[in-house]
Amino acid sequence: MSYVCIECGHEVDYDYLVKNKLKCTKCREKRSNIWVKKRPPVSKTVIAR
């Protein structure tokens, strides 16, 4: 699962967050609320009659 910093857009994985104690090394912020999960795009299927 990838996480994205909402301050600078830096994309990292969960192991990186744990290793750096939730600190973004690109913008130097250390808060748990600046990280959001990056979800893979969901393909939607439309069924028409």
ModelCIF file with pLDDT and N, C-alpha, C, O atoms, coordinates in Angstrom:
data_MODEL
#
_entry.id   MODEL 
#
_entity.id                         1 
_entity.type                       polymer 
_entity.pdbx_number_of_molecules   1 
#
_entity_poly.entity_id                      1 
_entity_poly.type                           'polypeptide(L)' 
_entity_poly.nstd_linkage                   no 
_entity_poly.nstd_monomer                   no 
_entity_poly.pdbx_seq_one_letter_code       MSYVCIECGHEVDYDYLVKNKLKCTKCREKRSNIWVKKRPPVSKTVIAR 
_entity_poly.pdbx_seq_one_letter_code_can   MSYVCIECGHEVDYDYLVKNKLKCTKCREKRSNIWVKKRPPVSKTVIAR 
_entity_poly.pdbx_strand_id                 A 
#
loop_
_entity_poly_seq.entity_id 
_entity_poly_seq.num 
_entity_poly_seq.mon_id 
_entity_poly_seq.hetero 
1 1  MET n 
1 2  SER n 
1 3  TYR n 
1 4  VAL n 
1 5  CYS n 
1 6  ILE n 
1 7  GLU n 
1 8  CYS n 
1 9  GLY n 
1 10 HIS n 
1 11 GLU n 
1 12 VAL n 
1 13 ASP n 
1 14 TYR n 
1 15 ASP n 
1 16 TYR n 
1 17 LEU n 
1 18 VAL n 
1 19 LYS n 
1 20 ASN n 
1 21 LYS n 
1 22 LEU n 
1 23 LYS n 
1 24 CYS n 
1 25 THR n 
1 26 LYS n 
1 27 CYS n 
1 28 ARG n 
1 29 GLU n 
1 30 LYS n 
1 31 ARG n 
1 32 SER n 
1 33 ASN n 
1 34 ILE n 
1 35 TRP n 
1 36 VAL n 
1 37 LYS n 
1 38 LYS n 
1 39 ARG n 
1 40 PRO n 
1 41 PRO n 
1 42 VAL n 
1 43 SER n 
1 44 LYS n 
1 45 THR n 
1 46 VAL n 
1 47 ILE n 
1 48 ALA n 
1 49 ARG n 
#
_struct_asym.id          A 
_struct_asym.entity_id   1 
#
loop_
_ma_qa_metric.id 
_ma_qa_metric.mode 
_ma_qa_metric.name 
_ma_qa_metric.software_group_id 
_ma_qa_metric.type 
1 global pLDDT . pLDDT 
2 local  pLDDT . pLDDT 
#
_ma_qa_metric_global.metric_id      1 
_ma_qa_metric_global.metric_value   82.45 
_ma_qa_metric_global.model_id       1 
_ma_qa_metric_global.ordinal_id     1 
#
loop_
_ma_qa_metric_local.label_asym_id 
_ma_qa_metric_local.label_comp_id 
_ma_qa_metric_local.label_seq_id 
_ma_qa_metric_local.metric_id 
_ma_qa_metric_local.metric_value 
_ma_qa_metric_local.model_id 
_ma_qa_metric_local.ordinal_id 
A MET 1  2 78.00 1 1  
A SER 2  2 86.00 1 2  
A TYR 3  2 88.00 1 3  
A VAL 4  2 89.00 1 4  
A CYS 5  2 87.00 1 5  
A ILE 6  2 86.00 1 6  
A GLU 7  2 85.00 1 7  
A CYS 8  2 86.00 1 8  
A GLY 9  2 85.00 1 9  
A HIS 10 2 87.00 1 10 
A GLU 11 2 89.00 1 11 
A VAL 12 2 89.00 1 12 
A ASP 13 2 89.00 1 13 
A TYR 14 2 87.00 1 14 
A ASP 15 2 91.00 1 15 
A TYR 16 2 86.00 1 16 
A LEU 17 2 84.00 1 17 
A VAL 18 2 87.00 1 18 
A LYS 19 2 89.00 1 19 
A ASN 20 2 84.00 1 20 
A LYS 21 2 84.00 1 21 
A LEU 22 2 84.00 1 22 
A LYS 23 2 84.00 1 23 
A CYS 24 2 86.00 1 24 
A THR 25 2 83.00 1 25 
A LYS 26 2 83.00 1 26 
A CYS 27 2 82.00 1 27 
A ARG 28 2 77.00 1 28 
A GLU 29 2 71.00 1 29 
A LYS 30 2 74.00 1 30 
A ARG 31 2 75.00 1 31 
A SER 32 2 71.00 1 32 
A ASN 33 2 75.00 1 33 
A ILE 34 2 81.00 1 34 
A TRP 35 2 81.00 1 35 
A VAL 36 2 85.00 1 36 
A LYS 37 2 86.00 1 37 
A LYS 38 2 82.00 1 38 
A ARG 39 2 78.00 1 39 
A PRO 40 2 75.00 1 40 
A PRO 41 2 76.00 1 41 
A VAL 42 2 77.00 1 42 
A SER 43 2 79.00 1 43 
A LYS 44 2 79.00 1 44 
A THR 45 2 82.00 1 45 
A VAL 46 2 82.00 1 46 
A ILE 47 2 83.00 1 47 
A ALA 48 2 80.00 1 48 
A ARG 49 2 73.00 1 49 
#
loop_
_atom_site.group_PDB 
_atom_site.id 
_atom_site.type_symbol 
_atom_site.label_atom_id 
_atom_site.label_alt_id 
_atom_site.label_comp_id 
_atom_site.label_asym_id 
_atom_site.label_entity_id 
_atom_site.label_seq_id 
_atom_site.pdbx_PDB_ins_code 
_atom_site.Cartn_x 
_atom_site.Cartn_y 
_atom_site.Cartn_z 
_atom_site.occupancy 
_atom_site.B_iso_or_equiv 
_atom_site.pdbx_formal_charge 
_atom_site.auth_seq_id 
_atom_site.auth_comp_id 
_atom_site.auth_asym_id 
_atom_site.auth_atom_id 
_atom_site.pdbx_PDB_model_num 
ATOM 1   N N  . MET A 1 1  ? 0.855   -1.183 0.000   1.00 78.00 ? 1  MET A N  1 
ATOM 2   C CA . MET A 1 1  ? 0.000   0.000  0.000   1.00 78.00 ? 1  MET A CA 1 
ATOM 3   C C  . MET A 1 1  ? 0.892   1.234  0.000   1.00 78.00 ? 1  MET A C  1 
ATOM 4   O O  . MET A 1 1  ? 1.828   1.337  0.792   1.00 78.00 ? 1  MET A O  1 
ATOM 5   N N  . SER A 1 2  ? 0.597   2.147  -0.878  1.00 86.00 ? 2  SER A N  1 
ATOM 6   C CA . SER A 1 2  ? 1.370   3.381  -0.971  1.00 86.00 ? 2  SER A CA 1 
ATOM 7   C C  . SER A 1 2  ? 0.678   4.499  -0.197  1.00 86.00 ? 2  SER A C  1 
ATOM 8   O O  . SER A 1 2  ? -0.549  4.540  -0.097  1.00 86.00 ? 2  SER A O  1 
ATOM 9   N N  . TYR A 1 3  ? 1.480   5.394  0.340   1.00 88.00 ? 3  TYR A N  1 
ATOM 10  C CA . TYR A 1 3  ? 0.988   6.561  1.045   1.00 88.00 ? 3  TYR A CA 1 
ATOM 11  C C  . TYR A 1 3  ? 1.566   7.808  0.383   1.00 88.00 ? 3  TYR A C  1 
ATOM 12  O O  . TYR A 1 3  ? 2.706   7.797  -0.081  1.00 88.00 ? 3  TYR A O  1 
ATOM 13  N N  . VAL A 1 4  ? 0.779   8.883  0.340   1.00 89.00 ? 4  VAL A N  1 
ATOM 14  C CA . VAL A 1 4  ? 1.192   10.119 -0.300  1.00 89.00 ? 4  VAL A CA 1 
ATOM 15  C C  . VAL A 1 4  ? 1.135   11.246 0.724   1.00 89.00 ? 4  VAL A C  1 
ATOM 16  O O  . VAL A 1 4  ? 0.152   11.376 1.454   1.00 89.00 ? 4  VAL A O  1 
ATOM 17  N N  . CYS A 1 5  ? 2.183   12.058 0.781   1.00 87.00 ? 5  CYS A N  1 
ATOM 18  C CA . CYS A 1 5  ? 2.222   13.222 1.654   1.00 87.00 ? 5  CYS A CA 1 
ATOM 19  C C  . CYS A 1 5  ? 1.364   14.316 1.023   1.00 87.00 ? 5  CYS A C  1 
ATOM 20  O O  . CYS A 1 5  ? 1.566   14.666 -0.140  1.00 87.00 ? 5  CYS A O  1 
ATOM 21  N N  . ILE A 1 6  ? 0.404   14.859 1.783   1.00 86.00 ? 6  ILE A N  1 
ATOM 22  C CA . ILE A 1 6  ? -0.472  15.885 1.203   1.00 86.00 ? 6  ILE A CA 1 
ATOM 23  C C  . ILE A 1 6  ? 0.194   17.251 1.166   1.00 86.00 ? 6  ILE A C  1 
ATOM 24  O O  . ILE A 1 6  ? -0.323  18.172 0.535   1.00 86.00 ? 6  ILE A O  1 
ATOM 25  N N  . GLU A 1 7  ? 1.338   17.397 1.835   1.00 85.00 ? 7  GLU A N  1 
ATOM 26  C CA . GLU A 1 7  ? 2.067   18.667 1.798   1.00 85.00 ? 7  GLU A CA 1 
ATOM 27  C C  . GLU A 1 7  ? 2.860   18.807 0.501   1.00 85.00 ? 7  GLU A C  1 
ATOM 28  O O  . GLU A 1 7  ? 2.802   19.848 -0.153  1.00 85.00 ? 7  GLU A O  1 
ATOM 29  N N  . CYS A 1 8  ? 3.607   17.753 0.125   1.00 86.00 ? 8  CYS A N  1 
ATOM 30  C CA . CYS A 1 8  ? 4.507   17.869 -1.024  1.00 86.00 ? 8  CYS A CA 1 
ATOM 31  C C  . CYS A 1 8  ? 4.228   16.856 -2.133  1.00 86.00 ? 8  CYS A C  1 
ATOM 32  O O  . CYS A 1 8  ? 4.752   17.007 -3.237  1.00 86.00 ? 8  CYS A O  1 
ATOM 33  N N  . GLY A 1 9  ? 3.415   15.823 -1.870  1.00 85.00 ? 9  GLY A N  1 
ATOM 34  C CA . GLY A 1 9  ? 3.098   14.834 -2.899  1.00 85.00 ? 9  GLY A CA 1 
ATOM 35  C C  . GLY A 1 9  ? 4.078   13.676 -2.971  1.00 85.00 ? 9  GLY A C  1 
ATOM 36  O O  . GLY A 1 9  ? 4.027   12.885 -3.913  1.00 85.00 ? 9  GLY A O  1 
ATOM 37  N N  . HIS A 1 10 ? 4.970   13.561 -1.992  1.00 87.00 ? 10 HIS A N  1 
ATOM 38  C CA . HIS A 1 10 ? 5.966   12.487 -1.963  1.00 87.00 ? 10 HIS A CA 1 
ATOM 39  C C  . HIS A 1 10 ? 5.256   11.165 -1.693  1.00 87.00 ? 10 HIS A C  1 
ATOM 40  O O  . HIS A 1 10 ? 4.466   11.064 -0.754  1.00 87.00 ? 10 HIS A O  1 
ATOM 41  N N  . GLU A 1 11 ? 5.535   10.142 -2.521  1.00 89.00 ? 11 GLU A N  1 
ATOM 42  C CA . GLU A 1 11 ? 4.876   8.853  -2.408  1.00 89.00 ? 11 GLU A CA 1 
ATOM 43  C C  . GLU A 1 11 ? 5.830   7.821  -1.814  1.00 89.00 ? 11 GLU A C  1 
ATOM 44  O O  . GLU A 1 11 ? 6.939   7.626  -2.313  1.00 89.00 ? 11 GLU A O  1 
ATOM 45  N N  . VAL A 1 12 ? 5.379   7.151  -0.726  1.00 89.00 ? 12 VAL A N  1 
ATOM 46  C CA . VAL A 1 12 ? 6.218   6.167  -0.036  1.00 89.00 ? 12 VAL A CA 1 
ATOM 47  C C  . VAL A 1 12 ? 5.369   4.953  0.330   1.00 89.00 ? 12 VAL A C  1 
ATOM 48  O O  . VAL A 1 12 ? 4.145   4.976  0.201   1.00 89.00 ? 12 VAL A O  1 
ATOM 49  N N  . ASP A 1 13 ? 6.039   3.886  0.792   1.00 89.00 ? 13 ASP A N  1 
ATOM 50  C CA . ASP A 1 13 ? 5.306   2.720  1.266   1.00 89.00 ? 13 ASP A CA 1 
ATOM 51  C C  . ASP A 1 13 ? 5.265   2.717  2.797   1.00 89.00 ? 13 ASP A C  1 
ATOM 52  O O  . ASP A 1 13 ? 5.884   3.565  3.440   1.00 89.00 ? 13 ASP A O  1 
ATOM 53  N N  . TYR A 1 14 ? 4.540   1.771  3.368   1.00 87.00 ? 14 TYR A N  1 
ATOM 54  C CA . TYR A 1 14 ? 4.304   1.762  4.809   1.00 87.00 ? 14 TYR A CA 1 
ATOM 55  C C  . TYR A 1 14 ? 5.594   1.523  5.594   1.00 87.00 ? 14 TYR A C  1 
ATOM 56  O O  . TYR A 1 14 ? 5.787   2.114  6.656   1.00 87.00 ? 14 TYR A O  1 
ATOM 57  N N  . ASP A 1 15 ? 6.470   0.669  5.086   1.00 91.00 ? 15 ASP A N  1 
ATOM 58  C CA . ASP A 1 15 ? 7.726   0.393  5.788   1.00 91.00 ? 15 ASP A CA 1 
ATOM 59  C C  . ASP A 1 15 ? 8.573   1.652  5.929   1.00 91.00 ? 15 ASP A C  1 
ATOM 60  O O  . ASP A 1 15 ? 9.230   1.845  6.952   1.00 91.00 ? 15 ASP A O  1 
ATOM 61  N N  . TYR A 1 16 ? 8.565   2.501  4.920   1.00 86.00 ? 16 TYR A N  1 
ATOM 62  C CA . TYR A 1 16 ? 9.290   3.773  4.959   1.00 86.00 ? 16 TYR A CA 1 
ATOM 63  C C  . TYR A 1 16 ? 8.744   4.669  6.065   1.00 86.00 ? 16 TYR A C  1 
ATOM 64  O O  . TYR A 1 16 ? 9.509   5.316  6.780   1.00 86.00 ? 16 TYR A O  1 
ATOM 65  N N  . LEU A 1 17 ? 7.412   4.706  6.207   1.00 84.00 ? 17 LEU A N  1 
ATOM 66  C CA . LEU A 1 17 ? 6.795   5.536  7.251   1.00 84.00 ? 17 LEU A CA 1 
ATOM 67  C C  . LEU A 1 17 ? 7.188   5.077  8.645   1.00 84.00 ? 17 LEU A C  1 
ATOM 68  O O  . LEU A 1 17 ? 7.501   5.894  9.511   1.00 84.00 ? 17 LEU A O  1 
ATOM 69  N N  . VAL A 1 18 ? 7.171   3.766  8.859   1.00 87.00 ? 18 VAL A N  1 
ATOM 70  C CA . VAL A 1 18 ? 7.517   3.224  10.170  1.00 87.00 ? 18 VAL A CA 1 
ATOM 71  C C  . VAL A 1 18 ? 8.997   3.481  10.464  1.00 87.00 ? 18 VAL A C  1 
ATOM 72  O O  . VAL A 1 18 ? 9.358   3.840  11.585  1.00 87.00 ? 18 VAL A O  1 
ATOM 73  N N  . LYS A 1 19 ? 9.845   3.298  9.460   1.00 89.00 ? 19 LYS A N  1 
ATOM 74  C CA . LYS A 1 19 ? 11.285  3.489  9.644   1.00 89.00 ? 19 LYS A CA 1 
ATOM 75  C C  . LYS A 1 19 ? 11.630  4.940  9.970   1.00 89.00 ? 19 LYS A C  1 
ATOM 76  O O  . LYS A 1 19 ? 12.534  5.190  10.768  1.00 89.00 ? 19 LYS A O  1 
ATOM 77  N N  . ASN A 1 20 ? 10.933  5.893  9.374   1.00 84.00 ? 20 ASN A N  1 
ATOM 78  C CA . ASN A 1 20 ? 11.210  7.311  9.586   1.00 84.00 ? 20 ASN A CA 1 
ATOM 79  C C  . ASN A 1 20 ? 10.260  7.968  10.583  1.00 84.00 ? 20 ASN A C  1 
ATOM 80  O O  . ASN A 1 20 ? 10.235  9.193  10.696  1.00 84.00 ? 20 ASN A O  1 
ATOM 81  N N  . LYS A 1 21 ? 9.482   7.172  11.303  1.00 84.00 ? 21 LYS A N  1 
ATOM 82  C CA . LYS A 1 21 ? 8.581   7.650  12.354  1.00 84.00 ? 21 LYS A CA 1 
ATOM 83  C C  . LYS A 1 21 ? 7.614   8.716  11.853  1.00 84.00 ? 21 LYS A C  1 
ATOM 84  O O  . LYS A 1 21 ? 7.468   9.772  12.469  1.00 84.00 ? 21 LYS A O  1 
ATOM 85  N N  . LEU A 1 22 ? 6.953   8.430  10.729  1.00 84.00 ? 22 LEU A N  1 
ATOM 86  C CA . LEU A 1 22 ? 5.927   9.280  10.096  1.00 84.00 ? 22 LEU A CA 1 
ATOM 87  C C  . LEU A 1 22 ? 6.463   10.634 9.649   1.00 84.00 ? 22 LEU A C  1 
ATOM 88  O O  . LEU A 1 22 ? 5.695   11.582 9.490   1.00 84.00 ? 22 LEU A O  1 
ATOM 89  N N  . LYS A 1 23 ? 7.762   10.730 9.447   1.00 84.00 ? 23 LYS A N  1 
ATOM 90  C CA . LYS A 1 23 ? 8.345   11.994 9.000   1.00 84.00 ? 23 LYS A CA 1 
ATOM 91  C C  . LYS A 1 23 ? 8.587   11.943 7.494   1.00 84.00 ? 23 LYS A C  1 
ATOM 92  O O  . LYS A 1 23 ? 9.171   10.988 6.982   1.00 84.00 ? 23 LYS A O  1 
ATOM 93  N N  . CYS A 1 24 ? 8.137   12.969 6.798   1.00 86.00 ? 24 CYS A N  1 
ATOM 94  C CA . CYS A 1 24 ? 8.385   13.070 5.363   1.00 86.00 ? 24 CYS A CA 1 
ATOM 95  C C  . CYS A 1 24 ? 9.777   13.671 5.188   1.00 86.00 ? 24 CYS A C  1 
ATOM 96  O O  . CYS A 1 24 ? 10.031  14.793 5.628   1.00 86.00 ? 24 CYS A O  1 
ATOM 97  N N  . THR A 1 25 ? 10.666  12.938 4.555   1.00 83.00 ? 25 THR A N  1 
ATOM 98  C CA . THR A 1 25 ? 12.038  13.418 4.393   1.00 83.00 ? 25 THR A CA 1 
ATOM 99  C C  . THR A 1 25 ? 12.154  14.441 3.264   1.00 83.00 ? 25 THR A C  1 
ATOM 100 O O  . THR A 1 25 ? 13.183  15.104 3.131   1.00 83.00 ? 25 THR A O  1 
ATOM 101 N N  . LYS A 1 26 ? 11.119  14.568 2.462   1.00 83.00 ? 26 LYS A N  1 
ATOM 102 C CA . LYS A 1 26 ? 11.179  15.536 1.368   1.00 83.00 ? 26 LYS A CA 1 
ATOM 103 C C  . LYS A 1 26 ? 10.797  16.941 1.837   1.00 83.00 ? 26 LYS A C  1 
ATOM 104 O O  . LYS A 1 26 ? 11.469  17.910 1.483   1.00 83.00 ? 26 LYS A O  1 
ATOM 105 N N  . CYS A 1 27 ? 9.731   17.065 2.626   1.00 82.00 ? 27 CYS A N  1 
ATOM 106 C CA . CYS A 1 27 ? 9.311   18.394 3.088   1.00 82.00 ? 27 CYS A CA 1 
ATOM 107 C C  . CYS A 1 27 ? 9.561   18.593 4.585   1.00 82.00 ? 27 CYS A C  1 
ATOM 108 O O  . CYS A 1 27 ? 9.234   19.650 5.127   1.00 82.00 ? 27 CYS A O  1 
ATOM 109 N N  . ARG A 1 28 ? 10.138  17.587 5.263   1.00 77.00 ? 28 ARG A N  1 
ATOM 110 C CA . ARG A 1 28 ? 10.545  17.676 6.673   1.00 77.00 ? 28 ARG A CA 1 
ATOM 111 C C  . ARG A 1 28 ? 9.387   17.818 7.663   1.00 77.00 ? 28 ARG A C  1 
ATOM 112 O O  . ARG A 1 28 ? 9.598   18.273 8.787   1.00 77.00 ? 28 ARG A O  1 
ATOM 113 N N  . GLU A 1 29 ? 8.188   17.444 7.273   1.00 71.00 ? 29 GLU A N  1 
ATOM 114 C CA . GLU A 1 29 ? 7.055   17.485 8.200   1.00 71.00 ? 29 GLU A CA 1 
ATOM 115 C C  . GLU A 1 29 ? 6.986   16.170 8.972   1.00 71.00 ? 29 GLU A C  1 
ATOM 116 O O  . GLU A 1 29 ? 7.279   15.107 8.424   1.00 71.00 ? 29 GLU A O  1 
ATOM 117 N N  . LYS A 1 30 ? 6.600   16.244 10.241  1.00 74.00 ? 30 LYS A N  1 
ATOM 118 C CA . LYS A 1 30 ? 6.442   15.042 11.055  1.00 74.00 ? 30 LYS A CA 1 
ATOM 119 C C  . LYS A 1 30 ? 5.082   15.076 11.729  1.00 74.00 ? 30 LYS A C  1 
ATOM 120 O O  . LYS A 1 30 ? 4.951   15.484 12.884  1.00 74.00 ? 30 LYS A O  1 
ATOM 121 N N  . ARG A 1 31 ? 4.081   14.644 10.992  1.00 75.00 ? 31 ARG A N  1 
ATOM 122 C CA . ARG A 1 31 ? 2.719   14.552 11.528  1.00 75.00 ? 31 ARG A CA 1 
ATOM 123 C C  . ARG A 1 31 ? 2.067   13.318 10.924  1.00 75.00 ? 31 ARG A C  1 
ATOM 124 O O  . ARG A 1 31 ? 2.357   12.948 9.786   1.00 75.00 ? 31 ARG A O  1 
ATOM 125 N N  . SER A 1 32 ? 1.197   12.693 11.676  1.00 71.00 ? 32 SER A N  1 
ATOM 126 C CA . SER A 1 32 ? 0.532   11.499 11.155  1.00 71.00 ? 32 SER A CA 1 
ATOM 127 C C  . SER A 1 32 ? -0.620  11.846 10.219  1.00 71.00 ? 32 SER A C  1 
ATOM 128 O O  . SER A 1 32 ? -1.069  10.997 9.449   1.00 71.00 ? 32 SER A O  1 
ATOM 129 N N  . ASN A 1 33 ? -1.108  13.101 10.278  1.00 75.00 ? 33 ASN A N  1 
ATOM 130 C CA . ASN A 1 33 ? -2.290  13.438 9.472   1.00 75.00 ? 33 ASN A CA 1 
ATOM 131 C C  . ASN A 1 33 ? -1.933  14.003 8.101   1.00 75.00 ? 33 ASN A C  1 
ATOM 132 O O  . ASN A 1 33 ? -2.830  14.435 7.377   1.00 75.00 ? 33 ASN A O  1 
ATOM 133 N N  . ILE A 1 34 ? -0.635  14.016 7.713   1.00 81.00 ? 34 ILE A N  1 
ATOM 134 C CA . ILE A 1 34 ? -0.300  14.491 6.370   1.00 81.00 ? 34 ILE A CA 1 
ATOM 135 C C  . ILE A 1 34 ? -0.242  13.339 5.368   1.00 81.00 ? 34 ILE A C  1 
ATOM 136 O O  . ILE A 1 34 ? -0.069  13.574 4.173   1.00 81.00 ? 34 ILE A O  1 
ATOM 137 N N  . TRP A 1 35 ? -0.381  12.111 5.833   1.00 81.00 ? 35 TRP A N  1 
ATOM 138 C CA . TRP A 1 35 ? -0.294  10.948 4.949   1.00 81.00 ? 35 TRP A CA 1 
ATOM 139 C C  . TRP A 1 35 ? -1.677  10.435 4.589   1.00 81.00 ? 35 TRP A C  1 
ATOM 140 O O  . TRP A 1 35 ? -2.524  10.259 5.465   1.00 81.00 ? 35 TRP A O  1 
ATOM 141 N N  . VAL A 1 36 ? -1.910  10.194 3.307   1.00 85.00 ? 36 VAL A N  1 
ATOM 142 C CA . VAL A 1 36 ? -3.159  9.597  2.848   1.00 85.00 ? 36 VAL A CA 1 
ATOM 143 C C  . VAL A 1 36 ? -2.824  8.371  2.015   1.00 85.00 ? 36 VAL A C  1 
ATOM 144 O O  . VAL A 1 36 ? -1.796  8.330  1.339   1.00 85.00 ? 36 VAL A O  1 
ATOM 145 N N  . LYS A 1 37 ? -3.697  7.371  2.069   1.00 86.00 ? 37 LYS A N  1 
ATOM 146 C CA . LYS A 1 37 ? -3.482  6.151  1.298   1.00 86.00 ? 37 LYS A CA 1 
ATOM 147 C C  . LYS A 1 37 ? -3.755  6.418  -0.178  1.00 86.00 ? 37 LYS A C  1 
ATOM 148 O O  . LYS A 1 37 ? -4.754  7.039  -0.543  1.00 86.00 ? 37 LYS A O  1 
ATOM 149 N N  . LYS A 1 38 ? -2.855  5.939  -1.005  1.00 82.00 ? 38 LYS A N  1 
ATOM 150 C CA . LYS A 1 38 ? -3.060  6.035  -2.450  1.00 82.00 ? 38 LYS A CA 1 
ATOM 151 C C  . LYS A 1 38 ? -3.698  4.736  -2.904  1.00 82.00 ? 38 LYS A C  1 
ATOM 152 O O  . LYS A 1 38 ? -3.106  3.663  -2.793  1.00 82.00 ? 38 LYS A O  1 
ATOM 153 N N  . ARG A 1 39 ? -4.888  4.848  -3.406  1.00 78.00 ? 39 ARG A N  1 
ATOM 154 C CA . ARG A 1 39 ? -5.615  3.655  -3.824  1.00 78.00 ? 39 ARG A CA 1 
ATOM 155 C C  . ARG A 1 39 ? -5.461  3.453  -5.329  1.00 78.00 ? 39 ARG A C  1 
ATOM 156 O O  . ARG A 1 39 ? -5.428  4.420  -6.091  1.00 78.00 ? 39 ARG A O  1 
ATOM 157 N N  . PRO A 1 40 ? -5.368  2.205  -5.747  1.00 75.00 ? 40 PRO A N  1 
ATOM 158 C CA . PRO A 1 40 ? -5.270  1.963  -7.184  1.00 75.00 ? 40 PRO A CA 1 
ATOM 159 C C  . PRO A 1 40 ? -6.567  2.370  -7.877  1.00 75.00 ? 40 PRO A C  1 
ATOM 160 O O  . PRO A 1 40 ? -7.638  2.276  -7.277  1.00 75.00 ? 40 PRO A O  1 
ATOM 161 N N  . PRO A 1 41 ? -6.493  2.815  -9.120  1.00 76.00 ? 41 PRO A N  1 
ATOM 162 C CA . PRO A 1 41 ? -7.712  3.213  -9.826  1.00 76.00 ? 41 PRO A CA 1 
ATOM 163 C C  . PRO A 1 41 ? -8.659  2.024  -10.004 1.00 76.00 ? 41 PRO A C  1 
ATOM 164 O O  . PRO A 1 41 ? -8.238  0.919  -10.345 1.00 76.00 ? 41 PRO A O  1 
ATOM 165 N N  . VAL A 1 42 ? -9.929  2.277  -9.769  1.00 77.00 ? 42 VAL A N  1 
ATOM 166 C CA . VAL A 1 42 ? -10.935 1.234  -9.864  1.00 77.00 ? 42 VAL A CA 1 
ATOM 167 C C  . VAL A 1 42 ? -11.616 1.359  -11.215 1.00 77.00 ? 42 VAL A C  1 
ATOM 168 O O  . VAL A 1 42 ? -12.117 2.423  -11.580 1.00 77.00 ? 42 VAL A O  1 
ATOM 169 N N  . SER A 1 43 ? -11.626 0.260  -11.948 1.00 79.00 ? 43 SER A N  1 
ATOM 170 C CA . SER A 1 43 ? -12.310 0.285  -13.236 1.00 79.00 ? 43 SER A CA 1 
ATOM 171 C C  . SER A 1 43 ? -13.788 -0.019 -13.006 1.00 79.00 ? 43 SER A C  1 
ATOM 172 O O  . SER A 1 43 ? -14.135 -1.015 -12.372 1.00 79.00 ? 43 SER A O  1 
ATOM 173 N N  . LYS A 1 44 ? -14.641 0.839  -13.520 1.00 79.00 ? 44 LYS A N  1 
ATOM 174 C CA . LYS A 1 44 ? -16.072 0.672  -13.347 1.00 79.00 ? 44 LYS A CA 1 
ATOM 175 C C  . LYS A 1 44 ? -16.660 0.133  -14.648 1.00 79.00 ? 44 LYS A C  1 
ATOM 176 O O  . LYS A 1 44 ? -16.372 0.625  -15.739 1.00 79.00 ? 44 LYS A O  1 
ATOM 177 N N  . THR A 1 45 ? -17.483 -0.883 -14.496 1.00 82.00 ? 45 THR A N  1 
ATOM 178 C CA . THR A 1 45 ? -18.132 -1.468 -15.648 1.00 82.00 ? 45 THR A CA 1 
ATOM 179 C C  . THR A 1 45 ? -19.598 -1.056 -15.640 1.00 82.00 ? 45 THR A C  1 
ATOM 180 O O  . THR A 1 45 ? -20.303 -1.246 -14.649 1.00 82.00 ? 45 THR A O  1 
ATOM 181 N N  . VAL A 1 46 ? -20.040 -0.498 -16.740 1.00 82.00 ? 46 VAL A N  1 
ATOM 182 C CA . VAL A 1 46 ? -21.422 -0.101 -16.871 1.00 82.00 ? 46 VAL A CA 1 
ATOM 183 C C  . VAL A 1 46 ? -22.123 -1.137 -17.739 1.00 82.00 ? 46 VAL A C  1 
ATOM 184 O O  . VAL A 1 46 ? -21.723 -1.408 -18.872 1.00 82.00 ? 46 VAL A O  1 
ATOM 185 N N  . ILE A 1 47 ? -23.170 -1.701 -17.178 1.00 83.00 ? 47 ILE A N  1 
ATOM 186 C CA . ILE A 1 47 ? -23.944 -2.695 -17.919 1.00 83.00 ? 47 ILE A CA 1 
ATOM 187 C C  . ILE A 1 47 ? -25.209 -2.027 -18.418 1.00 83.00 ? 47 ILE A C  1 
ATOM 188 O O  . ILE A 1 47 ? -26.021 -1.551 -17.624 1.00 83.00 ? 47 ILE A O  1 
ATOM 189 N N  . ALA A 1 48 ? -25.378 -1.992 -19.724 1.00 80.00 ? 48 ALA A N  1 
ATOM 190 C CA . ALA A 1 48 ? -26.545 -1.352 -20.318 1.00 80.00 ? 48 ALA A CA 1 
ATOM 191 C C  . ALA A 1 48 ? -27.410 -2.402 -20.994 1.00 80.00 ? 48 ALA A C  1 
ATOM 192 O O  . ALA A 1 48 ? -26.922 -3.426 -21.472 1.00 80.00 ? 48 ALA A O  1 
ATOM 193 N N  . ARG A 1 49 ? -28.692 -2.126 -21.022 1.00 73.00 ? 49 ARG A N  1 
ATOM 194 C CA . ARG A 1 49 ? -29.612 -3.051 -21.679 1.00 73.00 ? 49 ARG A CA 1 
ATOM 195 C C  . ARG A 1 49 ? -30.072 -2.496 -22.986 1.00 73.00 ? 49 ARG A C  1 
ATOM 196 O O  . ARG A 1 49 ? -30.856 -3.136 -23.687 1.00 73.00 ? 49 ARG A O  1 
#
